[in-house]
Amino acid sequence: MRAADGRLGRVRTVLHASAALHEATIGACDEAIAEAGRLLADSLGRGGQVLAFGNGGSAADAQHFVAELVGRYEAGALRPAWPALSLAADPSVTTALANDLGYAEVFVRQVEAFGRAGDVALGITTSGTSENVRRGLAVARARGLRTIALTGQTDEPLPVDVQIAVPERRTPRVQEVHGTVLHILCELVEEAL
């Protein structure tokens, strides 16, 4: 029974920590989230597209977000599909670019290939320091795309239009809030369009 009590205590600790971070994110990020939702809805409403990217769990988050935009977020919502690409989803492209040009270029080259002025580039990095994400966002901004960075707490802000910086450095907790933020963005876009 003691082992079960220890596990139960750990479960409660993690859930409380996640809930507390979600609460802290309200005051720290609510305006940035609303602005990111506006940028996304504006671009998609004008025929633009979303390019989303990240590494590891953030790549999975980018894919999830893209699936919601192309498909639908809310069950029963009848709406047109919106153009969105996850730049980490094609292993042939990613590995070819990493092998031939270096991993720092995997998102840069795809932004150059697919991004157009007026589109939105959404880079996800829990640390805020992933070089390939930072470089992809920089190239996107230089090419006239609107740029959104979804990060954890960073020492140096990213040079983007909107940075949603979850006030935490621990990757698991940041990723939990990132999932919620991406769902909020889906809701904002579906409501706007």
N, C-alpha and C positions, 0 to 999 in steps of 0.2 A: 504493500500500500504506500510506503514511503516514496518509492520510485514514481508511482503515479502522481503523488502529491508534488514531487519535484518537477515533473513534466507539466503539471497543471500550473504551477507557479511560473514556469518559463513561458508557457502559452500566454498567461495573463500579462506578464511583463512585456512581451513583444507586442501584444495587442494594445496595451496602454501606451507604449512608446509610439506606435504607428498612429494611434488616435491623437496623441498630443502633437505629433508633427503635422498631421492634417489640420489641426486647429491652428497651429502657428503659421501654417501656409496661408490661411485666410488673410491675415493682416499683411503678411510679407509679399504675397503674390497675386492677390485678387485683381488688382488693376492691370497687371501685366497679362494675366490670363484673359481678361476681358478684351484687352487690346489685341492680343494674338488671335482671339476668335474673330474680331472685326477684320483683321488683315486677311485671314483665311477666307471668310465669307465674301469679302470684297473681291479677292482674286478669283475665286471659283465662280462668283456671280458674273464676272466679266469674261469668263471663258478661260481663265488661267488654270494652272495645275499646281499640285503640291509635290515637292520632292522631299522625302523624309529619309534620314539616315542616322546611323549610330553604330556602335560596336557591341558585340555580345548581347547582353540583356537589352541594351538600348536599341540594337538592331531589331530584336524581337518586338520591342515597343513600336518602332517605326513601321514594321510590317503590320502589326495589329491596327495601328491608326489608319494606315492606307487601306486595309481591308474594310474598315468602317466607312471610309469615304467612298470607295468604289461600290461597295455593297449598300449597306444601310446600318445605321446605329440602332435606332429604335425599331423593334419588331412592329410590323404593320405600317410603317412609314412608306408611302409610295412617293418616290422622288426619282429624278434622273440620277444616273451614276455620275460621280464627279471624278475627273482625271487626277490620279495620284500614283506616284511610284515610290517604292522603297528601294533605295540605291544599294542596300546591302543584301537584297534578296536573290541576286543572280550570282551563284558561285563561280561560274565561268568568267564573267566580266570581272568580278572582284579579284579572283586569284590571278587572272591574266594581268590586270593592272598592277597588282601588288608585286608580281614576279618581274614584270617588265619595267615598271616605273618607280616602284617602292610603295609601301603601304600608305604613306602620307598622301598619295595622289589618287587613291581609289574613289573618293567622292568628288574631288576636283574635276577629274576627267568626265565623270558622268554629269555633273552640273554643266560643264561646257557642252556636252552632247545634247542634253535634254532641256536645260533651263532657258527660259525666255524672260525678257523684261516683263514684270507684272506677275510672274509666278511667285510662289512662296517656297523657300527652302527652310525646312525644319530640321535642325541639327540637335541630336540628343546625346548628352554626355554627362554622366552623373558627377564626374570630377570637374568638368568644365575645362579640362586640360588636354583632351584627346586631340592630337595634332591633326589627324585627318579630318575630324569634324570641324575644327577651327578653320582649317584651310578651305574646306568645302564651303563653309559659310562666307568666308572672305571673298572667294571667287564669285559666289552667288551675288553678294552685295555689289561687287564691282560690275557685274553684268546686268544690274538693274532688277534683280529679284528682291522681294521683301524677305527679310531674314528673321527667324525666330530661333532662339537657343533655349532648350529645356535642360537645365543643369541642376546640380546640387549647389551648396554654398561654395563660392569661389573667392579667391583673394583678389582677382582682377576681372572686371566685367568683360564680356566678349563684345566686340564691335559689331553689334547687330541692331536691327530695328526694335526688337523686343527680346529681353532675356527674362525667363521665368526661372528664378534661382531659388529652389527649395532650400529653406534654412537648415541644412543638415549636411554632414560630410559622409556619414555611413551609407555605403552603396545600397544595401538592402532596404533601408528605410526610405532613401531617396527614390528608389525604383517603385516602391509602393505608392508614393505620392504622384510620381510621374504617370502611373496608370490612371489615377483619378483625374489628373489634369488633362490627359489626352481624352478621356471620356467627356469632361466638361467642354473641351474644344469641339468635340463632335456635336454635343447638344447645342452649343452656341451657333454652329454653322447650320445645323438642320433647322433651328428656329429662325435664323435669318433668311434662309433661302427656301 
